[in-house]
Amino acid sequence: MKKLVSIFSLLVLWGALCYGQIENIRKLQKQLPFINDSLRYVDALNRLAMLSYENNVDSTFFYTEKARNIASRLRYAKGLADAANNLGIVYDMKGNLQLALRYYNNAYNRYQNIHDTANMVEAVMNIAMVYQELGRNQKAINEYKKAIATGSNLSRDSILSILYYNYLIQYRGSIPADSIPFYLNKAKGIATKYKDRRVLLAIEQLTADTYIKDNQHDKGITLLKQAASDAIKSKLYYMSLDILIELGDLYAPTDSATAVSYYKEGLNITEQKEYRVYNELISKKLYNFYASKNDIKQAFYYSRKLIELHEEQEKVDNASGVDFIEYALKDQQLESARVQSKYELWFLFLAVLVCMLTIIILLVLWRSWKQLRKTSGALRLQFDQSEDTMEALEVMNKNYARLIKVVAHDLRNPISAINSISDMLEPDEKLPADMKELMGLIRISSKNSIDLINDLLQTDFDQEQHFKMEVLNIDELLGECLSLLNFRAKDKNQQLILNAKAGVNIIGDREKLWRVINNLVVNAMKFSPEEGEIYVESTLSGNNVIIAVKDTGMGIPADIQSKVFDPFTTAKRNGTNGEQPFGLGLFISKQIVDAHKGKIWLESETEKGSVFYVELPALEK
């Protein structure tokens, strides 16, 4: 019975066959020679294969193989998918369910590749029916649920009616009782929408079964009789057989005469329409019935009929000359060969591509080598010239630095004399006011000149650092430096505040580190307002001493902060009292700190002041 349900389901999928398969087969066979379009020809062959299976599965195989060969040559994806589905039907009919699964699954994958959702649903349903025939019910239920989920958004949803029908008829017990009416109404609604008389009658049969199981026996029998009558009137003979057999089975325990009449009515249809599968099934039922009644004559008649059917089928199988198992094996080998050939083709393509790329690379390398030979001589000559130029520049740089220091040294004495004279003359009460003002300007200019000369003399333009390293207490050094600078702070009534907490020694050059602290504190005083406060502190951070010099002055704009450590920097501004900067102090300080393997950096905010940090390695205790 399971096999017949599967066959019926496959047939209903082709809903156009409302007036019998034989007529449609003959009609399609007549049309084949006149189909000029190759793709339509493949579709017609696949349709013929589907229509032919109930009468002669070998015909299904014949048309399927023909369609498959043409579709393969044309690379027609849908034709190949339909052919795989038909091969699944062939092996399903032959009873080789594992091969049926293989071809149904192949069809599903092909339909998925071309996004044919309706046929994907059909393929999954076929897989579910095969699992049901194998007795793997949970797998079958899962596949049915997968098919329902896949088809939930179908616009062409005609396939769903037969899907719901099959799910209900095969696994009614696994469906919650309150969901059965939902599936029945869903299937009925879709079948009504597409005027699918086959499915509507099948649903009537299923509804009748529901009445019978709910102990509404008479109501169910009446509905089954009506469905059988409607099927025969509509010439749906194949479908009517299933209903007639069910009626015979229902009457067999209570009314043998009526049961036999239904069996014989069905047998008469099978003989007229040459439905061999149903012919054998009904003959077996009649044989079993008469054998149970000890009616030897009738039992012998039907046993002989069964033997004739088997002999006839054997002749058909032998005449076909098709070894389906061997075909499947060869088909699998051919598919493996195709895959291997595809990979070999790709490998060959890649090998050729690699060879071409190798040749191109070799050509490029050869040309580059030639070009390199041409340019290497010129580069070697340029390099030699560059070395000579660098040596000349280095000598020139040393001479330039030496010249600057000589000039600065020679200028310091006369300018210092000018500054001393201006200091002595400016307080003289006998001088007129305009002369006092002039002497003040001379004093300020000469002092600025002396500061510039001192900076130039202290700058190592030749990058040759000469240090006298010794052990220093950083807190004592800061105290000494600030005590000497207090007199300068009084010029602007500023206060120097020392907070020394490091309490460790360092290795360094006292004079040069004093110069760094001096530069930072003097800059803080220069850019802080009258009566401002300058904070100097030392702290220990890990193995390093950090010196911080903080002012409350004008701050340094963010766009020039990265330039303040450059020599003769352009990031120069006058102090709060017009003090003139030279752009060398921070450059000198950075040179000295770097030479002590330390770091110097700043944090500043406009109008809020700046903090300069110096980090030096501490001497381990």
TAFENSUL-V547363 format. One record per helix or strand. SS is the DSSP state (a for helix, b for strand). FROM is the first residue (numbers start at 1). TO is the last residue. If there is no record, write none. Layout:
((SS/FROM/TO) (SS/FROM/TO))
This chain:
((a/2/12) (a/21/32) (a/38/52) (a/57/74) (a/77/94) (a/97/113) (a/117/134) (a/137/153) (a/158/174) (a/177/193) (a/197/213) (a/217/233) (a/237/252) (a/256/273) (a/276/292) (a/296/320) (a/324/426) (a/433/458) (b/469/473) (a/474/492) (b/495/500) (b/505/509) (a/510/526) (b/533/541) (b/544/550) (a/558/563) (a/585/595) (b/599/605) (b/609/618))
